[in-house]
Amino acid sequence: MDKYELICYLKSQPIVNSHSHHLPNDDHYRLGIKSVLQNSYVNWCGTPVPSGDFKEEISAWLNAVRTRSYFVWLEKALMDLYGIDERLSADTWDIYDKAIRDAHQNENWHIYLLKEKCNYKAILLDTYWSPGQDNGHPDLFKPAYRINSFFYGYNQTARDHNGNNIQVMYNRCITDIDEYTDFIFHVIREKKQAGCVVLKCALAYDRSLAFGEATKEQAQRAMVKDPEPSDIKRFQDYIFNYICKVAAQLNMPIQIHTGLGLMTGSNAMQLQPLIARNPDTTFLLMHGSYPWISDIAGLTHVYSNVWADICWLPIISTTAAHRLLHELIDVCDANRVVWGCDTWTSEESYGAKLAFIDVLSRVLSERIEAGLLCEQDARYYAKAIMHDNAAKLLGL
Ligand SMILES: [Zn+2]
């Protein structure tokens, strides 16, 4: 099997996508080239798309972002999906815009792209703007429940980076730590009964991932109007340990954002004590802990309850994803690695899939070439990372 055959094989394979923020239906009907870019990482993690329509502004912006992985894969996706041969430029801007607008006149176009072009059989959806939704497509989207708000329920005024506080969301005024953990338990159980399959923690945008041990008495101290920062930290440490126990009891894996975020304390190794204290909890460490990618490989090697979820990584840095996947094949079982797009639109999701297939095909063919992997094992590994591992996780 040469590399071309391998790519064809991989492109035809079904995928269970471990992580997405796919926008609600109404947001897709209005998409054009500018809004596709605005709802992409090119805009969010770089230089914002110019607000005006001046050709000089657009050209300068494209020159600045064109080499980044985020842009490279999104542009490839748009060219492929809309059958445009010329690259995106100030001159072709309107051609892209018309093609995208025309296609989205069909209100099911965004779902068609996910099901038919991306070949997704299921997608774990993190609707952080309204945690736990399936966007009205329960056959395709399986909700993840974002738990950041639990860490900010120590009083009525605190908020996570999405503006949420679980007590405010549920109209509660709890000031006792035992009552609060009981309340958390009921919320998680209710979400599981409502169809949520995993818990999602994105605290790397709020605080360090170093979760120490804390006593109930220490956690209680934060449940006042103006708690000390050290008491807030201990409250959150206590709450995460509690959530890990509940997750194990209810058989819900926890997805944790690692790397980037606030950068300070976001590398996955910060989680090692929490993981060691909770051997019965399944942790999916996301995004390859970029740029500390070997943290993930090391943790999967030592802890069998740690999975590598390399969602987002192939479009953050295709080079880093290539290196991490080689390391993971070296040190981690084939049944503990998954991938997801981590995008808001179908266009960017398809680009993320192209990036992932590029990484996977190159890594597998290099290993076949080097005599480290036979063709049969390469196919098994591909099927596992693309579909089977996540399907098992979701109980599909
Ligand atoms: Zn995400």
Residues whose N, C-alpha, C, O or C-beta is under 5 A from the ligand:
A	BS01	ZN	D342
